[in-house]
């Protein structure tokens, strides 16, 4: 049979490698800035775009989608052609994939600091960028699947299975979670509300970790460990069990992020059960990777590639044991909302994703530049900086998180809270925040060392832009009827992809459909009304400033929480929340019963200077809210968009919304003036300022079940709500 000659495109690999390093350093530095702000709240506090609430989502997006995202493409564009023995199907699509992805990242760098934020964790980017993500991801998928279709190797190697699962599942997750109604060019509202929105978001959020930060890196593991160790994968059968059980079970586990919340109990139980089962396939994959190194462990001592691979896979095993344990109710009750979760996430991010990424960089760079790594010693120094940096990051967060949570729950012998002031629990763990910053700094120093090492490596060689290879074509890819079922499936990529899609859809459908179709899953409360236009504006400001990064709006049914915050939260209270704002971390107290707790003047002072109301607070100041004007021009469009997603504003109410907004704003402003707050530090307090809208929103929180059942009372337009429809609802709680 004739041997065919072809060439691999190393130019696109190099581009993704450079982007990985560049965005990695940028993401790490933003993370360090965010960490320093928790120690020095005034650090860069005079710049709204660099406030904690705006930088935190930028950090997560930079590390997940810029650093890890480019690393995924880096690994796939290098390994896939070599596994298929064919160049990528389209160099043009490869270039569009690269430049399109960088444009998306740049748009995040611009929009998130400007406050354009959906509030949905790991999905904060607004609707125009969501569309761009979909287009670029589909382009990547077409290029990948067509490359597989024209392969010269009959059977698909295990790494390719994980690449296929990544493309299919991320596409489904992104599209379903991003169904939203645009209100303006950079503002939208999700079609889901409250409980449904929380379920969909954490179905997406957990599986973004599963299918963006796990499955593609498992594919990378299955390719690079055998290559670096020069050993075959330990067990083909184990890889089959690992793959199918992992992608089936993972998709069910999202509800474990919502234990003890208003999510229906059956959904919480499903999330817990499937999370516990995940230990088996996760550890199966870890063992398959580590046991591949049998007979090569002596090389781990000297080879930085193997060092990073081993520590990365070990960290994967640790994180995937810890995750299921955190889904157990009693453990979750202690860890959730605390800094323990931050440590857990960064164990995986720094060592699993970071470790495998740096292993790839050290392996691929010398290959495509036809040279040797500039300095093995520097690479080993980087390894120790990275490993020690991660340890100094993770352990203080574990320690601080447990301390924090136990202090929240502590009662005296007389039966009252030992630490009723939430701030006491924050001040106790500030030294842990300092150690976290030290760990992050060590990790960044190691990354900078790697940049120098990789740059010197590239400079010592010459890029082999088109790497030549040879292989025989496949006569009949579907031939081999006597093969076992999985070997036959591996020669049929279309059927393999379709089966993968079916497997990952099952869990999502079973969990979401009942909450969408069966009313008893979300019992309504007759007294709960939609937000007024001013409160809608205040809620949008709350989201734009990233307040949900530090404050939850979900009181769990624990004695410690009901004593501290008030009555526990109920599903029916969130039916008009587009999006939900339950939060995932408490750096500050829960706000779900905030309404009426303090006078308007307290909120004004607190936002202008938190230490004036809470001495020792690490909350940053928001003086610009007293100076910047709220967005009144688009309130009609936002009210119309909210009605289109199910909020029962009366038909045509958008034409009256501005009048109601101004009336309520003037009432709050006059109250502040009467309390002696006509100006603060020379800033005149007028009814068009953002602080007025934010106060209105904060004062609304929780009042619907505390007796103030008509927030529209006294406003010019009392027909704002479809009251006849609301009165027909029954209070099932």
ABEGO torsion letter per residue (X at the ends): XBBBBBBBBAAAAAAAAAAAAAAAAAAAAAAAAAAAAAABAABGAABAAABAAAAAAAAAAAAAAAAAAAAAAAAAAAAAAAAAGBBBABAAAAAAAAAAAAAAAAAAAAAAAAGBBAGBBGAABBAAAAAAAAAAAAAAAAAAAAAAAABABABBBAAAAAAAAAAAAAAAAAAAAABBBBABAABBBBABBEAAAAAAAAAAAAAAAAAAAAAAAAAAAAAAAAAAAGBBBABAAAAAAAAAAAAAAAAAAAAAAABGBABBAAAAAAAAAAAAAAAAAAAAAAAAAAAAABGAAAAAAABAAAAAAAAAAAAAAAAAAAAAAAABAAAAAAABGBAAAAAAAAAAAAAAAAAAAAAAAAAAAAAAAGBBBABAAAAAAAAAAAAAAAAAAAAAAAAAAAAAAAAAABBBAAGBBABABAAAAAAAAAAAAAAAAAAAAAAAAAAAAAAAAAAAAAAABBBBABBBBBBBBBABAABGAABBAAAAAAABAAAAAAAAAAAAAAAAAAAAAAAAABAAABBBBAABBBBBAAAAAAAAAAAAAGAAAABBBBBBBBAAAAAAAEBBBBAAAAAABOBBAAEABBABBBAAAABGABBAAAAAAAAABAAAABBGBABBBBAAAAABBBBAAAAAAAAAAAAAAGBBBBBGAAAAAAAAAAAAAAAAAAAAAAAGBABBGGBBBBAABAAAAAAAAAAABGAAAAGBABAABGBABAAABBAAAAAABBBAX
